[in-house]
């Protein structure tokens, strides 16, 4: 008789085979998570005269975007209306958030004083519109001013609800860059500062609005360097304040992250020309967007869970513009994320004297979701085996 071959019991073989299937499934999910976790971008196809994602200065005869003069220095997305608001040098133009076509402008009655009477425009999530002047020295005869309109309609009517004139205890230069967060009667504004003495130069001012009063706080961020928050400033998704100064190289002018007067991190980007900055949480990613004043490049960084002092590399470098870059000698501009739809968000980038670019950024999918799916399937398989 020939020797009988050993055969595993059917139940044992079935269990072993199922385990191998589970491991294979997890391996495939891990590969899928690595390959599908991505952020992509495309020009916003409805934006611009030719639908190329760029309104160039003076394109199609427009007068609110110019190639010289350095007048357009800030923009914001108004989530309550879907519009983009831009400071056009003398006031606020209202642009359709899909096309960039101007649909109206603010009556600026009551806005006076400053190196620039109006320099920064901001909107809260519930549609309040705030603005600031640029004051080269707030202890001088042109103090720093903050304005508020209840909404866009009030701005068109020229009905200011609040005007705050702020003379700080130092000679700080305020209003080159600003950002806003909050809604209702709980709104916070930050603005970068510069000046001629250490407390003027280091850190930023924050302002708390409670529906009636505007309370300033001088945040002296020790170790941040002179003017570190002056030309680019924004709240990140965690409520920290991220700021940047101009510099010959990225290493000499990193983005600095602060909470109040505490410096927590320093991120060195790709270029010293990046100043304007904004943040968004999108499908599990925390994204940071910048615009380069020297090249028109718009860069996207994945800063999910990022901390400490380090050099960061962009995951995307975008540019819808063509031809030469118009000089932006003041290194000013702005950038703002717009409405989130599913796993996509619009992004608007202003490089002063170079018009406005618009993109759609898409994040698909969050890597953790694939891993969680695999863990769930494995748990389900185990429960079935135990029955």
VOBA-1610 file (N, C-alpha, C; in pm, whole numbers, padded with zeros to 5 digits, always signed):
BEGIN
Unk+00083-00119+00000Unk+00000+00000+00000Unk+00087+00124+00000Unk+00055+00217-00079Unk+00129+00343-00078Unk+00098+00422+00047Unk+00193+00503+00088Unk+00172+00585+00207Unk+00069+00693+00179Unk-00021+00709+00275Unk-00126+00811+00259Unk-00068+00951+00277Unk-00108+01044+00190Unk-00064+01183+00203Unk-00142+01251+00315Unk-00072+01336+00391Unk-00138+01408+00500Unk-00227+01518+00442Unk-00347+01524+00487Unk-00440+01628+00444Unk-00493+01699+00568Unk-00488+01833+00563Unk-00540+01909+00675Unk-00690+01893+00682Unk-00745+01891+00802Unk-00890+01887+00814Unk-00953+02003+00739Unk-01072+01981+00687Unk-01137+02085+00606Unk-01154+02214+00683Unk-01193+02202+00811Unk-01214+02323+00890Unk-01086+02402+00906Unk-00973+02330+00928Unk-00845+02397+00946Unk-00803+02464+00816Unk-00821+02387+00703Unk-00781+02444+00575Unk-00865+02567+00543Unk-00994+02563+00572Unk-01081+02677+00545Unk-01038+02799+00626Unk-01003+02777+00753Unk-00961+02888+00838Unk-00831+02949+00785Unk-00736+02860+00747Unk-00606+02908+00697Unk-00623+02986+00568Unk-00708+02935+00478Unk-00731+03003+00352Unk-00796+03139+00374Unk-00889+03145+00471Unk-00955+03272+00498Unk-00858+03374+00553Unk-00765+03327+00639Unk-00664+03417+00693Unk-00578+03475+00582Unk-00539+03388+00486Unk-00458+03435+00374Unk-00535+03538+00291Unk-00664+03516+00274Unk-00746+03612+00200Unk-00752+03746+00273Unk-00764+03737+00405Unk-00769+03861+00484Unk-00641+03940+00470Unk-00526+03869+00482Unk-00398+03937+00469Unk-00382+03998+00329Unk-00427+03924+00228Unk-00419+03976+00091Unk-00505+04099+00075Unk-00625+04094+00138Unk-00714+04209+00131Unk-00652+04332+00196Unk-00592+04314+00314Unk-00529+04425+00382Unk-00412+04480+00301Unk-00336+04391+00237Unk-00224+04436+00154Unk-00274+04520+00038Unk-00384+04474-00025Unk-00439+04550-00137Unk-00492+04686-00091Unk-00555+04688+00026Unk-00605+04814+00078Unk-00493+04910+00110Unk-00382+04857+00165Unk-00267+04942+00196Unk-00210+05004+00069Unk-00200+04922-00038Unk-00150+04973-00166Unk-00247+05077-00221Unk-00378+05047-00210Unk-00478+05142-00260Unk-00470+05273-00185Unk-00451+05264-00052Unk-00442+05387+00026Unk-00323+05470-00016Unk-00209+05406-00041Unk-00088+05479-00081Unk-00103+05539-00219Unk-00169+05465-00310Unk-00176+05512-00448Unk-00287+05613-00470Unk-00396+05600-00390Unk-00510+05688-00414Unk-00509+05814-00328Unk-00422+05817-00225Unk-00414+05935-00140Unk-00342+06045-00216Unk-00415+06137-00275Unk-00352+06239-00358Unk-00431+06368-00356Unk-00362+06476-00387Unk-00423+06607-00403Unk-00393+06653-00545Unk-00496+06688-00618Unk-00480+06733-00756Unk-00540+06873-00772Unk-00508+06937-00882Unk-00558+07072-00907Unk-00582+07093-01055Unk-00677+07181-01086Unk-00705+07220-01224Unk-00749+07365-01225Unk-00724+07436-01335Unk-00777+07574-01343Unk-00929+07573-01329Unk-00983+07673-01259Unk-01128+07688-01251Unk-01178+07731-01388Unk-01242+07639-01459Unk-01272+07659-01600Unk-01373+07766-01633Unk-01443+07817-01532Unk-01539+07925-01555Unk-01480+08061-01525Unk-01354+08064-01479Unk-01290+08189-01433Unk-01201+08246-01543Unk-01215+08373-01571Unk-01131+08437-01672Unk-01205+08458-01801Unk-01155+08550-01881Unk-01219+08586-02007Unk-01227+08467-02102Unk-01122+08383-02101Unk-01118+08266-02188Unk-01142+08136-02112Unk-01186+08146-01988Unk-01209+08025-01909Unk-01081+07950-01878Unk-00969+08024-01870Unk-00840+07959-01848Unk-00797+07964-01701Unk-00885+08012-01614Unk-00851+08018-01472Unk-00770+08139-01433Unk-00767+08242-01519Unk-00686+08362-01487Unk-00751+08485-01546Unk-00784+08580-01459Unk-00818+08714-01506Unk-00689+08797-01503Unk-00636+08824-01621Unk-00515+08903-01632Unk-00547+09052-01616Unk-00449+09132-01577Unk-00473+09277-01565Unk-00521+09336-01698Unk-00623+09419-01690Unk-00683+09488-01804Unk-00743+09395-01909Unk-00754+09266-01881Unk-00810+09172-01979Unk-00955+09208-02010Unk-00987+09206-02136Unk-01123+09235-02184Unk-01170+09372-02135Unk-01076+09466-02116Unk-01112+09602-02082Unk-01144+09626-01936Unk-01120+09529-01847Unk-01152+09552-01707Unk-01058+09657-01647Unk-01111+09733-01554Unk-01033+09841-01492Unk-01000+09814-01346Unk-01060+09713-01287Unk-01039+09686-01145Unk-00922+09592-01119Unk-00855+09546-01226Unk-00730+09472-01214Unk-00628+09541-01305Unk-00521+09594-01247Unk-00424+09671-01322Unk-00287+09605-01317Unk-00202+09640-01413Unk-00069+09581-01423Unk+00038+09665-01354Unk+00002+09785-01312Unk+00095+09872-01240Unk+00019+09940-01126Unk+00093+10008-01040Unk+00030+10085-00934Unk+00018+10014-00801Unk+00027+09880-00804Unk+00022+09800-00681Unk-00100+09832-00596Unk-00215+09848-00661Unk-00336+09887-00589Unk-00416+09769-00537Unk-00418+09658-00609Unk-00495+09542-00563Unk-00406+09460-00469Unk-00437+09466-00340Unk-00348+09406-00241Unk-00414+09298-00155Unk-00546+09286-00161Unk-00610+09186-00078Unk-00739+09137-00142Unk-00774+09012-00109Unk-00902+08957-00149Unk-00951+08862-00041Unk-01080+08831-00047Unk-01139+08738+00049Unk-01255+08667-00018Unk-01289+08549+00033Unk-01407+08477-00015Unk-01518+08496+00086Unk-01634+08538+00039Unk-01750+08557+00126Unk-01839+08433+00115Unk-01832+08347+00217Unk-01905+08221+00214Unk-02056+08243+00213Unk-02102+08357+00264Unk-02245+08384+00271Unk-02306+08414+00134Unk-02224+08464+00041Unk-02274+08501-00092Unk-02209+08421-00204Unk-02096+08359-00177Unk-02021+08290-00282Unk-01939+08384-00368Unk-01930+08511-00328Unk-01855+08610-00405Unk-01711+08622-00355Unk-01627+08676-00441Unk-01491+08714-00404Unk-01488+08866-00393Unk-01437+08917-00283Unk-01423+09060-00263Unk-01277+09097-00276Unk-01250+09202-00353Unk-01111+09244-00374Unk-01097+09393-00348Unk-00991+09429-00279Unk-00956+09570-00263Unk-00893+09616-00394Unk-00954+09715-00459Unk-00903+09759-00590Unk-00831+09892-00583Unk-00780+09926-00464Unk-00702+10047-00450Unk-00778+10159-00383Unk-00904+10176-00420Unk-00985+10282-00359Unk-01106+10226-00285Unk-01133+10099-00302Unk-01250+10041-00237Unk-01258+09893-00258Unk-01378+09838-00254Unk-01400+09694-00263Unk-01485+09664-00386Unk-01433+09578-00473Unk-01510+09527-00585Unk-01566+09390-00550Unk-01688+09363-00595Unk-01754+09235-00572Unk-01744+09154-00701Unk-01679+09038-00693Unk-01661+08952-00810Unk-01741+08824-00793Unk-01805+08780-00900Unk-01874+08652-00898Unk-01771+08542-00871Unk-01799+08456-00772Unk-01701+08356-00731Unk-01675+08248-00833Unk-01763+08233-00932Unk-01743+08133-01037Unk-01673+08190-01158Unk-01705+08316-01194Unk-01654+08372-01319Unk-01548+08480-01299Unk-01550+08547-01184Unk-01459+08659-01162Unk-01509+08790-01221Unk-01628+08790-01278Unk-01686+08912-01336Unk-01735+09003-01222Unk-01704+09132-01232Unk-01747+09225-01129Unk-01897+09249-01138Unk-01964+09234-01024Unk-02108+09252-01018Unk-02149+09375-00936Unk-02052+09438-00869Unk-02083+09555-00790Unk-01960+09603-00716Unk-01978+09710-00642Unk-01867+09761-00563Unk-01922+09837-00443Unk-01838+09851-00341Unk-01881+09915-00217Unk-01877+10067-00231Unk-01972+10132-00167Unk-01969+10275-00146Unk-01882+10299-00023Unk-01769+10365-00038Unk-01670+10376+00070Unk-01687+10502+00154Unk-01807+10557+00158Unk-01833+10674+00241Unk-01794+10646+00386Unk-01715+10736+00443Unk-01672+10721+00581Unk-01537+10657+00598Unk-01477+10606+00489Unk-01344+10543+00496Unk-01239+10649+00465Unk-01161+10687+00564Unk-01061+10792+00547Unk-00938+10763+00633Unk-00825+10820+00592Unk-00705+10820+00676Unk-00616+10700+00656Unk-00487+10725+00664Unk-00389+10617+00652Unk-00299+10633+00533Unk-00191+10558+00531Unk-00103+10556+00415Unk-00182+10511+00292Unk-00266+10407+00311Unk-00373+10373+00217Unk-00502+10376+00298Unk-00603+10448+00248Unk-00729+10456+00321Unk-00791+10318+00344Unk-00772+10230+00247Unk-00828+10096+00258Unk-00729+09998+00196Unk-00690+09897+00274Unk-00584+09807+00225Unk-00621+09659+00233Unk-00694+09619+00335Unk-00727+09479+00355Unk-00878+09460+00366Unk-00931+09360+00296Unk-01072+09326+00305Unk-01084+09182+00353Unk-01180+09158+00443Unk-01199+09026+00502Unk-01347+09000+00521Unk-01388+08873+00516Unk-01528+08838+00538Unk-01536+08721+00635Unk-01631+08727+00726Unk-01655+08615+00818Unk-01739+08509+00748Unk-01753+08395+00812Unk-01830+08286+00752Unk-01978+08319+00741Unk-02027+08414+00822Unk-02168+08452+00813Unk-02189+08581+00735Unk-02086+08627+00664Unk-02104+08735+00567Unk-02079+08876+00615Unk-02031+08895+00738Unk-01988+09028+00779Unk-01861+09064+00703Unk-01847+09190+00667Unk-01729+09234+00591Unk-01652+09334+00677Unk-01524+09304+00698Unk-01435+09392+00772Unk-01325+09441+00678Unk-01266+09554+00711Unk-01154+09606+00634Unk-01063+09688+00722Unk-00942+09709+00676Unk-00847+09793+00749Unk-00778+09887+00652Unk-00726+09996+00708Unk-00637+10080+00630Unk-00494+10028+00645Unk-00400+10096+00586Unk-00258+10072+00610Unk-00204+10195+00679Unk-00156+10176+00801Unk-00101+10287+00878Unk+00048+10264+00897Unk+00129+10354+00841Unk+00274+10340+00853Unk+00320+10367+00995Unk+00242+10441+01073Unk+00275+10467+01213Unk+00146+10501+01285Unk+00097+10409+01366Unk-00035+10428+01425Unk-00037+10530+01537Unk+00080+10579+01579Unk+00083+10687+01678Unk+00086+10824+01610Unk+00089+10823+01478Unk+00094+10949+01403Unk-00046+11003+01384Unk-00060+11098+01294Unk-00192+11155+01266Unk-00280+11064+01185Unk-00229+10948+01142Unk-00308+10851+01064Unk-00309+10718+01138Unk-00393+10705+01239Unk-00395+10582+01318Unk-00448+10464+01237Unk-00424+10346+01288Unk-00476+10224+01228Unk-00627+10220+01246Unk-00699+10186+01138Unk-00844+10182+01145Unk-00898+10047+01099Unk-01005+10004+01166Unk-01078+09882+01130Unk-01223+09921+01103Unk-01276+09874+00989Unk-01413+09906+00949Unk-01497+09778+00944Unk-01627+09794+00967Unk-01718+09679+00956Unk-01847+09719+00885Unk-01886+09635+00788Unk-02019+09641+00728Unk-02094+09515+00768Unk-02221+09525+00792Unk-02299+09408+00836Unk-02300+09298+00731Unk-02293+09337+00604Unk-02295+09241+00492Unk-02261+09317+00364Unk-02263+09246+00251Unk-02231+09311+00124Unk-02331+09420+00088Unk-02458+09396+00117Unk-02560+09496+00084Unk-02534+09627+00157Unk-02491+09616+00283Unk-02458+09738+00358Unk-02337+09807+00297Unk-02243+09730+00246Unk-02127+09790+00182Unk-02164+09864+00054Unk-02254+09806-00023Unk-02299+09872-00145Unk-02370+10003-00111Unk-02445+09999-00002Unk-02517+10119+00041Unk-02426+10220+00111Unk-02306+10177+00146Unk-02214+10266+00215Unk-02247+10284+00361Unk-02311+10182+00420Unk-02354+10192+00559Unk-02258+10119+00650Unk-02163+10192+00705Unk-02069+10134+00801Unk-02138+10116+00935Unk-02122+09998+00995Unk-02178+09977+01127Unk-02077+10011+01237Unk-01949+09999+01207Unk-01845+10028+01306Unk-01723+10088+01236Unk-01662+10184+01301Unk-01530+10235+01262Unk-01448+10248+01388Unk-01337+10175+01392Unk-01250+10177+01509Unk-01117+10244+01472Unk-01079+10343+01547Unk-00952+10411+01527Unk-00860+10372+01642Unk-00747+10307+01610Unk-00662+10247+01712Unk-00524+10310+01708Unk-00488+10378+01814Unk-00352+10429+01831Unk-00281+10341+01933Unk-00185+10265+01888Unk-00114+10174+01977Unk-00015+10252+02062Unk+00039+10186+02163Unk+00136+10251+02251Unk+00273+10263+02188Unk+00291+10193+02076Unk+00416+10202+02003Unk+00387+10256+01863Unk+00491+10273+01785Unk+00474+10331+01652Unk+00462+10223+01545Unk+00390+10115+01578Unk+00383+10001+01487Unk+00319+10037+01354Unk+00376+09981+01248Unk+00314+09986+01115Unk+00217+09869+01109Unk+00091+09896+01080Unk-00011+09793+01081Unk-00091+09794+00952Unk-00133+09675+00908Unk-00228+09666+00798Unk-00173+09619+00665Unk-00046+09576+00659Unk+00004+09522+00532Unk-00065+09392+00496Unk-00093+09310+00597Unk-00163+09184+00577Unk-00251+09158+00698Unk-00368+09100+00676Unk-00461+09072+00785Unk-00539+08945+00754Unk-00600+08887+00859Unk-00688+08772+00840Unk-00796+08775+00948Unk-00900+08694+00927Unk-01016+08696+01015Unk-01064+08555+01040Unk-01126+08533+01155Unk-01191+08407+01186Unk-01310+08435+01277Unk-01404+08340+01283Unk-01520+08357+01369Unk-01641+08406+01295Unk-01748+08433+01370Unk-01873+08480+01313Unk-01955+08545+01424Unk-02069+08605+01386Unk-02157+08666+01484Unk-02087+08770+01569Unk-02104+08757+01701Unk-02042+08849+01794Unk-01913+08794+01853Unk-01854+08700+01784Unk-01726+08643+01827Unk-01632+08634+01707Unk-01567+08745+01679Unk-01481+08757+01561Unk-01342+08798+01606Unk-01240+08738+01544Unk-01101+08774+01574Unk-01029+08812+01446Unk-00950+08917+01453Unk-00871+08968+01340Unk-00725+08972+01382Unk-00637+08938+01290Unk-00494+08955+01314Unk-00435+09039+01202Unk-00334+09117+01236Unk-00263+09194+01134Unk-00115+09196+01170Unk-00031+09183+01069Unk+00112+09187+01091Unk+00159+09328+01121Unk+00276+09339+01182Unk+00326+09471+01220Unk+00473+09486+01186Unk+00513+09612+01174Unk+00651+09648+01154Unk+00673+09782+01221Unk+00794+09829+01224Unk+00818+09957+01290Unk+00965+09984+01313Unk+00995+10058+01420Unk+01132+10104+01440Unk+01189+10066+01576Unk+01116+09987+01655Unk+01169+09939+01782Unk+01128+09795+01800Unk+01195+09718+01886Unk+01169+09573+01895Unk+01023+09536+01914Unk+00951+09601+02004Unk+00812+09563+02027Unk+00723+09595+01908Unk+00765+09690+01827Unk+00690+09720+01706Unk+00711+09610+01601Unk+00832+09561+01592Unk+00869+09474+01482Unk+00836+09328+01504Unk+00835+09282+01628Unk+00827+09139+01657Unk+00684+09098+01688Unk+00627+09010+01607Unk+00495+08956+01633Unk+00384+09021+01553Unk+00265+09030+01614Unk+00146+09076+01543Unk+00046+09132+01643Unk-00052+09205+01591Unk-00165+09250+01673Unk-00286+09162+01645Unk-00360+09129+01749Unk-00489+09062+01734Unk-00599+09152+01789Unk-00718+09140+01732Unk-00832+09224+01772Unk-00954+09134+01790Unk-01016+09143+01906Unk-01137+09066+01935Unk-01258+09156+01924Unk-01355+09116+01841Unk-01478+09192+01822Unk-01594+09116+01886Unk-01668+09181+01977Unk-01778+09116+02048Unk-01916+09164+02003Unk-01921+09225+01888Unk-02046+09280+01838Unk-02057+09429+01860Unk-01977+09480+01956Unk-01979+09624+01986Unk-01839+09681+01993Unk-01752+09615+02067Unk-01618+09667+02093Unk-01512+09587+02018Unk-01401+09653+01990Unk-01286+09589+01929Unk-01169+09604+02026Unk-01120+09492+02078Unk-01017+09494+02181Unk-00884+09449+02123Unk-00780+09535+02122Unk-00651+09497+02064Unk-00560+09429+02165Unk-00477+09338+02115Unk-00373+09273+02195Unk-00243+09275+02116Unk-00137+09324+02178Unk-00006+09325+02114Unk+00065+09194+02146Unk+00075+09105+02048Unk+00139+08976+02067Unk+00286+08986+02026Unk+00374+08999+02125Unk+00518+09005+02100Unk+00570+08862+02102Unk+00595+08808+01984Unk+00633+08667+01971Unk+00784+08656+01978Unk+00833+08628+02097Unk+00977+08620+02120Unk+01040+08513+02033Unk+01149+08549+01967Unk+01220+08454+01883Unk+01171+08447+01741Unk+01069+08527+01708Unk+01014+08519+01572Unk+01088+08606+01473Unk+01166+08704+01520Unk+01239+08790+01428Unk+01160+08914+01390Unk+01228+09015+01345Unk+01163+09142+01311Unk+01069+09127+01191Unk+00949+09178+01207Unk+00853+09181+01097Unk+00809+09046+01047Unk+00819+08942+01130Unk+00796+08807+01082Unk+00653+08780+01036Unk+00558+08861+01077Unk+00419+08839+01041Unk+00363+08952+00953Unk+00450+09036+00898Unk+00404+09161+00837Unk+00340+09144+00701Unk+00399+09067+00610Unk+00351+09063+00473Unk+00259+08945+00442Unk+00259+08846+00528Unk+00168+08733+00512Unk+00122+08688+00648Unk-00009+08675+00668Unk-00060+08632+00798Unk-00194+08563+00779Unk-00215+08454+00854Unk-00342+08380+00842Unk-00361+08293+00965Unk-00486+08267+00996Unk-00519+08164+01093Unk-00511+08028+01024Unk-00447+07931+01090Unk-00453+07796+01035Unk-00579+07727+01085Unk-00598+07601+01050Unk-00723+07533+01083Unk-00736+07503+01231Unk-00626+07515+01307Unk-00629+07492+01451Unk-00639+07621+01530Unk-00644+07735+01461Unk-00655+07864+01529Unk-00522+07930+01560Unk-00411+07867+01519Unk-00281+07931+01534Unk-00265+08042+01432Unk-00172+08132+01456Unk-00145+08242+01363Unk-00014+08212+01290Unk-00021+08212+01159Unk+00095+08182+01075Unk+00134+08309+01001Unk+00262+08348+01010Unk+00303+08473+00948Unk+00435+08463+00875Unk+00457+08560+00786Unk+00580+08560+00707Unk+00619+08701+00668Unk+00747+08723+00659Unk+00805+08849+00614Unk+00874+08826+00481Unk+00899+08933+00409Unk+00976+08921+00286Unk+01119+08882+00319Unk+01186+08821+00223Unk+01325+08782+00244Unk+01390+08743+00113Unk+01522+08754+00109Unk+01595+08719-00014Unk+01583+08570-00043Unk+01578+08489+00061Unk+01566+08345+00045Unk+01459+08292+00140Unk+01412+08172+00112Unk+01312+08112+00200Unk+01370+08089+00339Unk+01498+08055+00346Unk+01560+08026+00475Unk+01563+08146+00567Unk+01572+08267+00507Unk+01577+08387+00591Unk+01438+08441+00622Unk+01334+08382+00564Unk+01198+08432+00589Unk+01099+08315+00591Unk+01112+08226+00688Unk+01019+08113+00695Unk+00882+08155+00745Unk+00785+08066+00729Unk+00656+08085+00794Unk+00672+08048+00941Unk+00625+08137+01028Unk+00634+08113+01173Unk+00494+08093+01229Unk+00481+07996+01318Unk+00351+07960+01373Unk+00350+07996+01520Unk+00247+08072+01560Unk+00239+08119+01698Unk+00099+08103+01753Unk+00091+08085+01883Unk-00036+08088+01955Unk-00022+08195+02061Unk-00090+08308+02041Unk-00066+08422+02128Unk+00076+08471+02110Unk+00152+08477+02218Unk+00291+08522+02211Unk+00390+08406+02210Unk+00340+08283+02196Unk+00426+08165+02199Unk+00455+08116+02059Unk+00583+08110+02024Unk+00626+08058+01895Unk+00639+07907+01904Unk+00568+07834+01817Unk+00567+07688+01826Unk+00640+07617+01714Unk+00655+07682+01599Unk+00718+07614+01485Unk+00764+07715+01383Unk+00847+07668+01291Unk+00898+07750+01181Unk+00911+07661+01059Unk+00840+07695+00952Unk+00839+07615+00830Unk+00905+07693+00716Unk+01007+07636+00657Unk+01077+07699+00546Unk+01019+07649+00415Unk+00956+07738+00334Unk+00891+07696+00209Unk+00991+07690+00093Unk+00936+07679-00026Unk+01021+07663-00144Unk+01089+07792-00186Unk+01029+07908-00158Unk+01081+08033-00212Unk+01065+08147-00112Unk+01158+08240-00116Unk+01148+08360-00033Unk+01041+08454-00080Unk+00989+08436-00202Unk+00886+08523-00256Unk+00745+08488-00210Unk+00730+08380-00134Unk+00598+08340-00085Unk+00566+08417+00042Unk+00452+08484+00044Unk+00409+08560+00161Unk+00265+08530+00195Unk+00173+08568+00106Unk+00031+08543+00130Unk+00007+08394+00152Unk-00080+08361+00248Unk-00098+08222+00287Unk-00242+08200+00335Unk-00295+08080+00310Unk-00426+08043+00363Unk-00429+07892+00384Unk-00528+07846+00464Unk-00536+07706+00505Unk-00677+07654+00485Unk-00688+07522+00464Unk-00817+07457+00455Unk-00804+07312+00503Unk-00910+07260+00564Unk-00921+07117+00595Unk-01006+07055+00486Unk-00949+06959+00414Unk-01017+06901+00298Unk-01001+06750+00298Unk-01109+06679+00324Unk-01112+06534+00313Unk-00999+06468+00392Unk-00974+06518+00512Unk-00872+06459+00598Unk-00735+06521+00584Unk-00716+06606+00485Unk-00588+06675+00467Unk-00597+06816+00526Unk-00486+06866+00577Unk-00473+07008+00608Unk-00380+07067+00504Unk-00432+07155+00422Unk-00356+07211+00310Unk-00323+07357+00336Unk-00203+07397+00299Unk-00158+07535+00305Unk-00130+07582+00162Unk-00184+07698+00125Unk-00163+07752-00009Unk-00090+07885+00000Unk+00003+07908-00092Unk+00078+08032-00097Unk+00085+08081-00242Unk+00115+08209-00259Unk+00140+08263-00393Unk+00275+08333-00390Unk+00355+08311-00493Unk+00490+08366-00501Unk+00487+08500-00575Unk+00525+08606-00504Unk+00521+08740-00562Unk+00621+08756-00676Unk+00721+08670-00680Unk+00825+08684-00783Unk+00797+08607-00911Unk+00706+08509-00905Unk+00690+08420-01020Unk+00546+08389-01058Unk+00449+08431-00977Unk+00308+08395-00995Unk+00278+08250-00958Unk+00377+08174-00915Unk+00354+08034-00879Unk+00265+08026-00755Unk+00167+07938-00761Unk+00083+07907-00647Unk+00123+07768-00599Unk+00157+07759-00472Unk+00206+07631-00419Unk+00112+07577-00312Unk+00093+07446-00317Unk+00009+07375-00221Unk+00098+07284-00138Unk+00087+07297-00006Unk+00164+07214+00088Unk+00068+07130+00170Unk+00103+07005+00190Unk+00029+06920+00283Unk+00094+06933+00419Unk+00027+07001+00512Unk+00083+07024+00645Unk+00005+06946+00751Unk-00059+06837+00708Unk-00135+06754+00800Unk-00045+06704+00912Unk-00077+06740+01035Unk-00002+06694+01150Unk+00139+06750+01161Unk+00171+06851+01081Unk+00307+06904+01080Unk+00334+06987+01205Unk+00453+06971+01261Unk+00492+07050+01379Unk+00644+07067+01378Unk+00692+07155+01465Unk+00836+07174+01478Unk+00894+07257+01366Unk+01026+07272+01370Unk+01099+07353+01272Unk+01149+07263+01160Unk+01110+07292+01038Unk+01150+07206+00927Unk+01129+07275+00793Unk+01193+07219+00691Unk+01173+07264+00554Unk+01059+07184+00494Unk+00969+07252+00427Unk+00854+07185+00367Unk+00861+07197+00215Unk+00815+07093+00149Unk+00817+07090+00002Unk+00673+07092-00049Unk+00645+07167-00154Unk+00509+07169-00207Unk+00472+07037-00271Unk+00346+06999-00258Unk+00297+06881-00328Unk+00244+06919-00466Unk+00214+07048-00485Unk+00171+07098-00615Unk+00228+07238-00636Unk+00273+07267-00756Unk+00311+07402-00796Unk+00230+07437-00920Unk+00149+07543-00911Unk+00050+07575-01012Unk+00074+07714-01070Unk+00034+07735-01193Unk+00046+07867-01254Unk-00041+07871-01380Unk-00147+07949-01376Unk-00233+07966-01493Unk-00192+08082-01581Unk-00093+08161-01538Unk-00058+08282-01612Unk+00034+08250-01728Unk+00044+08344-01821Unk+00135+08332-01934Unk+00213+08462-01948Unk+00329+08453-02010Unk+00409+08572-02035Unk+00489+08615-01914Unk+00543+08735-01923Unk+00631+08787-01818Unk+00552+08825-01694Unk+00621+08822-01580Unk+00560+08862-01453Unk+00573+09013-01438Unk+00463+09081-01413Unk+00469+09224-01386Unk+00530+09248-01249Unk+00615+09349-01239Unk+00687+09374-01115Unk+00591+09399-00999Unk+00620+09334-00888Unk+00544+09353-00764Unk+00646+09390-00657Unk+00692+09515-00664Unk+00804+09558-00580Unk+00774+09559-00432Unk+00645+09564-00394Unk+00609+09563-00252Unk+00586+09422-00200Unk+00595+09324-00289Unk+00577+09183-00252Unk+00444+09159-00181Unk+00336+09221-00233Unk+00205+09210-00170Unk+00112+09126-00258Unk+00001+09087-00198Unk-00097+09003-00265Unk-00178+08930-00161Unk-00257+08832-00205Unk-00341+08760-00111Unk-00383+08628-00175Unk-00431+08537-00090Unk-00479+08407-00137Unk-00588+08360-00043Unk-00691+08295-00099Unk-00805+08255-00017Unk-00871+08130-00074Unk-00896+08033+00014Unk-00978+07919-00023Unk-01123+07961-00024Unk-01200+07899-00115Unk-01342+07931-00127Unk-01429+07820-00074Unk-01539+07795-00144Unk-01639+07699-00099Unk-01589+07556-00120Unk-01618+07470-00022Unk-01588+07328-00032Unk-01711+07256-00086Unk-01692+07178-00191Unk-01798+07096-00247Unk-01747+06952-00254Unk-01801+06867-00166Unk-01752+06730-00161Unk-01607+06727-00117Unk-01521+06673-00202Unk-01378+06667-00169Unk-01298+06768-00250Unk-01364+06875-00295Unk-01296+06979-00373Unk-01322+07116-00313Unk-01229+07207-00339Unk-01241+07345-00291Unk-01180+07438-00395Unk-01241+07554-00413Unk-01183+07655-00502Unk-01077+07735-00428Unk-00981+07785-00503Unk-00872+07865-00448Unk-00851+07986-00537Unk-00838+08105-00476Unk-00821+08230-00548Unk-00689+08293-00506Unk-00605+08328-00604Unk-00471+08380-00574Unk-00448+08511-00646Unk-00416+08614-00566Unk-00387+08748-00618Unk-00239+08777-00598Unk-00167+08796-00709Unk-00032+08850-00704Unk-00042+08992-00760Unk-00021+09090-00676Unk-00045+09229-00712Unk+00020+09266-00845Unk-00055+09334-00930Unk-00017+09374-01067Unk-00022+09258-01166Unk-00068+09141-01120Unk-00069+09023-01208Unk-00203+08951-01212Unk-00309+09019-01171Unk-00442+08961-01181Unk-00470+08854-01077Unk-00576+08777-01102Unk-00623+08675-01008Unk-00633+08541-01079Unk-00569+08442-01022Unk-00580+08304-01069Unk-00682+08231-00982Unk-00748+08132-01042Unk-00844+08051-00967Unk-00826+07904-01004Unk-00834+07818-00904Unk-00813+07675-00921Unk-00921+07597-00846Unk-00937+07473-00886Unk-01014+07378-00807Unk-00918+07272-00755Unk-00911+07259-00622Unk-00822+07164-00557Unk-00906+07046-00509Unk-00859+06925-00538Unk-00932+06804-00503Unk-00843+06710-00424Unk-00897+06655-00316Unk-00824+06558-00233Unk-00900+06427-00231Unk-00837+06320-00281Unk-00904+06188-00288Unk-00809+06074-00257Unk-00858+05975-00181Unk-00943+06004-00065Unk-00853+06020+00055Unk-00907+06038+00172Unk-00824+06042+00292Unk-00761+05906+00313Unk-00627+05898+00328Unk-00562+05767+00343Unk-00619+05686+00458Unk-00649+05747+00569Unk-00694+05675+00687Unk-00825+05602+00661Unk-00906+05656+00566Unk-01034+05593+00540Unk-01017+05455+00480Unk-00915+05436+00398Unk-00890+05305+00339Unk-00843+05206+00444Unk-00754+05251+00533Unk-00707+05164+00639Unk-00822+05126+00731Unk-00907+05223+00762Unk-01022+05196+00848Unk-01115+05095+00782Unk-01132+05105+00650Unk-01215+05011+00578Unk-01158+04871+00589Unk-01026+04858+00573Unk-00962+04727+00585Unk-00979+04668+00722Unk-00962+04750+00826Unk-00979+04702+00963Unk-01122+04657+00987Unk-01217+04729+00930Unk-01357+04691+00947Unk-01388+04559+00880Unk-01335+04539+00758Unk-01358+04412+00689Unk-01294+04296+00762Unk-01174+04319+00817Unk-01108+04212+00892Unk-01188+04176+01016Unk-01239+04277+01086Unk-01320+04251+01204Unk-01446+04175+01168Unk-01506+04209+01053Unk-01626+04140+01008Unk-01596+03994+00978Unk-01481+03969+00914Unk-01443+03832+00885Unk-01423+03751+01012Unk-01362+03812+01112Unk-01342+03743+01239Unk-01474+03710+01308Unk-01568+03804+01302Unk-01698+03780+01364Unk-01770+03664+01295Unk-01757+03658+01164Unk-01822+03548+01090Unk-01761+03413+01125Unk-01628+03411+01145Unk-01563+03283+01178Unk-01603+03235+01317Unk-01632+03333+01406Unk-01664+03295+01543Unk-01805+03242+01558Unk-01887+03259+01452Unk-02026+03211+01460Unk-02032+03062+01435
//
